[in-house]
Amino acid sequence: MWSWFGGGAAQRKDTPKDAILGLRSHLDMLQKREKHLQNQIDEQQNIARKNANTNKNVAKAALRRKKTHEHALDQTIAQIGTLEQQINSIESANINRETLAAMEKASHAMKQIHGKLTPEKVDETMEKLRDQNALSEEIVTAITGASITDPIDDGELEDELDQLQQEQLDEAILKTGNVPVSDAVHTMPSPANAEPVSNRRAAEEEDDEEAELRKLQAEMAM
């Protein structure tokens, strides 16, 4: 009964931490004993020195007690060394155990993270991604390269451009009364329907005179 209940509980309490605490407590006691024995040795040494010439029996008795204390001190120092070594060993072993436990937890966590993941599945997934990327590129190329409108007729563009030029020419005539030379050149009729050169030149000179007259009038008004 005791081995199943009390004994098991006692063993569970005997942890490395408890063992280290117990050893350190005993080590503290031995260190105090070491200091006490050293004081006793010094005291007996002083007694022997004082009575060395006056009372040899007292001096010898003091030296005997000193030898006894020295022997006990040697044993105490040896015990201290043994305890310190044991404490270091337990601490080292405990650190090793904790390190191993941490590594086991890390291994378990890595196993959960990876799950059923394998290099083959990674390669398969990457291959699928490459295929989908290639398909996406093909779709974009097909969309951007396909013509979604009818071809534009160059003749219609020329007609629309001529109409815009004529509108600009009309606006210039209304504003200044002059026909810009560049526009007049572009809007000149074809040779088949063109007016005589002399008539055109006379019209241009008349327009220039009108423009100059309006300019003088404006200056006089100022």
C-alpha positions as CSV (number, residue, x, y, z in Angstrom):
1,M,0.0,0.0,0.0
2,W,2.8,2.5,1.0
3,S,4.7,1.8,-2.2
4,W,1.7,2.6,-4.3
5,F,0.6,5.8,-2.5
6,G,3.1,7.3,0.0
7,G,6.2,5.9,-1.6
8,G,5.2,7.1,-5.1
9,A,4.4,10.6,-3.9
10,A,7.7,10.8,-2.2
11,Q,9.6,9.8,-5.3
12,R,7.7,12.3,-7.4
13,K,8.8,15.1,-5.0
14,D,12.4,14.0,-5.3
15,T,13.0,16.2,-8.3
16,P,16.4,17.5,-9.5
17,K,15.6,20.9,-8.1
18,D,14.8,19.5,-4.7
19,A,18.0,17.5,-4.8
20,I,20.1,20.5,-5.7
21,L,18.5,22.6,-2.9
22,G,19.2,19.8,-0.4
23,L,22.8,19.6,-1.5
24,R,23.3,23.3,-1.3
25,S,21.9,23.4,2.2
26,H,24.3,20.7,3.3
27,L,27.1,22.5,1.5
28,D,26.4,25.7,3.4
29,M,26.5,23.7,6.7
30,L,29.9,22.2,5.8
31,Q,31.3,25.6,4.8
32,K,30.3,27.0,8.2
33,R,32.0,24.0,9.8
34,E,35.1,24.7,7.8
35,K,35.3,28.2,9.2
36,H,34.7,27.0,12.7
37,L,37.5,24.4,12.5
38,Q,39.9,26.9,11.1
39,N,39.1,29.2,14.0
40,Q,39.8,26.4,16.4
41,I,43.1,25.6,14.7
42,D,44.2,29.2,14.9
43,E,43.2,29.4,18.6
44,Q,45.1,26.2,19.5
45,Q,48.1,27.4,17.5
46,N,48.1,30.7,19.6
47,I,47.9,28.7,22.9
48,A,50.8,26.5,21.9
49,R,52.9,29.5,20.9
50,K,52.2,31.3,24.2
51,N,53.2,28.3,26.3
52,A,56.0,26.9,24.2
53,N,58.6,28.1,26.7
54,T,56.7,28.4,29.9
55,N,54.4,25.4,30.0
56,K,55.3,22.6,27.6
57,N,52.4,20.3,28.6
58,V,49.8,22.9,27.9
59,A,51.6,23.7,24.6
60,K,51.6,20.0,23.6
61,A,47.9,19.6,24.5
62,A,47.1,22.5,22.3
63,L,49.1,21.1,19.4
64,R,47.2,17.7,19.8
65,R,43.9,19.5,19.7
66,K,45.1,21.5,16.7
67,K,46.0,18.2,14.9
68,T,42.5,16.8,15.6
69,H,40.9,20.0,14.2
70,E,43.2,19.9,11.2
71,H,42.2,16.3,10.5
72,A,38.5,17.2,10.8
73,L,39.1,20.3,8.5
74,D,40.7,18.1,5.8
75,Q,37.6,15.8,5.9
76,T,35.3,18.7,5.8
77,I,37.1,20.3,2.8
78,A,37.0,16.9,1.0
79,Q,33.2,16.7,1.7
80,I,32.7,20.2,0.4
81,G,34.5,19.3,-2.8
82,T,32.4,16.2,-3.3
83,L,29.2,18.1,-2.7
84,E,30.2,20.9,-5.2
85,Q,31.0,18.3,-7.8
86,Q,27.7,16.5,-7.2
87,I,25.8,19.7,-7.5
88,N,27.5,20.6,-10.7
89,S,26.8,17.1,-12.1
90,I,23.1,17.3,-11.2
91,E,22.7,20.8,-12.6
92,S,24.4,19.7,-15.8
93,A,22.2,16.6,-16.1
94,N,19.1,18.7,-15.4
95,I,20.1,21.2,-18.1
96,N,20.7,18.3,-20.5
97,R,17.3,16.9,-19.7
98,E,15.5,20.2,-20.1
99,T,17.4,20.8,-23.4
100,L,16.4,17.3,-24.7
101,A,12.7,18.0,-23.6
102,A,12.8,21.3,-25.5
103,M,14.2,19.6,-28.6
104,E,11.5,16.9,-28.4
105,K,8.8,19.6,-28.3
106,A,10.4,21.4,-31.2
107,S,10.5,18.1,-33.2
108,H,6.8,17.5,-32.4
109,A,6.0,21.0,-33.4
110,M,7.9,20.6,-36.7
111,K,6.1,17.3,-37.3
112,Q,2.7,19.0,-36.8
113,I,3.6,21.9,-39.1
114,H,4.8,19.7,-41.9
115,G,2.0,17.2,-41.5
116,K,1.9,15.1,-44.7
117,L,4.1,17.6,-46.5
118,T,6.8,15.9,-48.6
119,P,9.3,17.2,-51.1
120,E,7.4,15.3,-53.8
121,K,4.2,17.2,-52.9
122,V,6.1,20.5,-52.9
123,D,7.4,19.8,-56.3
124,E,4.0,18.8,-57.5
125,T,2.5,22.0,-56.2
126,M,5.2,24.1,-57.7
127,E,4.7,22.4,-61.1
128,K,1.0,23.2,-60.9
129,L,1.7,26.8,-60.1
130,R,4.1,27.1,-63.0
131,D,1.4,25.6,-65.3
132,Q,-1.2,28.1,-64.1
133,N,1.2,31.0,-64.5
134,A,2.0,29.9,-68.0
135,L,-1.8,29.6,-68.8
136,S,-2.3,33.1,-67.3
137,E,0.4,34.5,-69.6
138,E,-1.2,32.8,-72.6
139,I,-4.6,34.3,-71.7
140,V,-3.2,37.8,-71.3
141,T,-1.4,37.4,-74.7
142,A,-4.6,36.2,-76.4
143,I,-6.6,39.1,-74.9
144,T,-4.1,41.9,-75.6
145,G,-3.2,40.6,-79.1
146,A,-6.8,40.0,-80.3
147,S,-8.5,42.8,-82.3
148,I,-11.9,43.7,-80.8
149,T,-12.8,46.4,-83.3
150,D,-13.1,46.7,-87.1
151,P,-10.1,48.1,-89.0
152,I,-10.1,51.9,-89.2
153,D,-10.6,53.3,-92.7
154,D,-7.8,55.7,-93.6
155,G,-10.1,57.5,-96.0
156,E,-12.5,58.4,-93.2
157,L,-9.6,59.7,-91.1
158,E,-8.5,62.0,-93.9
159,D,-12.0,63.3,-94.4
160,E,-12.4,64.0,-90.7
161,L,-9.0,65.7,-90.6
162,D,-10.0,68.0,-93.6
163,Q,-13.2,68.9,-91.8
164,L,-11.3,69.9,-88.6
165,Q,-8.9,72.0,-90.7
166,Q,-11.7,73.8,-92.4
167,E,-13.4,74.5,-89.1
168,Q,-10.2,76.0,-87.8
169,L,-9.8,78.1,-90.9
170,D,-13.3,79.5,-90.6
171,E,-12.7,80.4,-87.0
172,A,-9.5,82.3,-88.0
173,I,-11.3,84.2,-90.7
174,L,-14.0,85.3,-88.3
175,K,-11.5,86.4,-85.7
176,T,-8.9,88.3,-87.8
177,G,-10.4,88.7,-91.2
178,N,-7.2,87.1,-92.6
179,V,-6.7,83.6,-93.9
180,P,-3.6,82.1,-92.4
181,V,-1.1,81.3,-95.1
182,S,-0.5,77.8,-93.9
183,D,-4.2,77.0,-93.7
184,A,-4.9,78.7,-97.0
185,V,-2.3,76.5,-98.6
186,H,-3.8,73.3,-97.1
187,T,-7.3,74.3,-98.1
188,M,-6.6,75.5,-101.6
189,P,-8.8,74.0,-104.2
190,S,-7.5,71.4,-106.6
191,P,-5.9,72.7,-109.8
192,A,-9.0,71.7,-111.8
193,N,-11.3,74.0,-109.8
194,A,-8.7,76.6,-108.7
195,E,-9.2,80.3,-109.3
196,P,-6.7,82.2,-111.4
197,V,-3.5,83.1,-109.5
198,S,-4.1,86.8,-110.1
199,N,-7.5,86.7,-108.4
200,R,-6.2,84.9,-105.4
201,R,-3.3,87.3,-105.0
202,A,-5.6,90.3,-105.3
203,A,-7.9,88.8,-102.6
204,E,-4.9,88.2,-100.3
205,E,-3.6,91.8,-100.8
206,E,-7.1,93.2,-100.0
207,D,-7.3,91.1,-96.9
208,D,-3.8,92.4,-95.8
209,E,-4.9,96.0,-96.4
210,E,-8.0,95.5,-94.3
211,A,-6.0,93.9,-91.5
212,E,-3.5,96.8,-91.6
213,L,-6.3,99.4,-91.6
214,R,-7.9,97.8,-88.5
215,K,-4.6,97.8,-86.8
216,L,-4.1,101.6,-87.5
217,Q,-7.7,102.2,-86.2
218,A,-6.9,100.4,-83.0
219,E,-3.7,102.4,-82.5
220,M,-5.5,105.7,-83.0
221,A,-8.2,104.7,-80.6
222,M,-5.5,104.2,-77.9
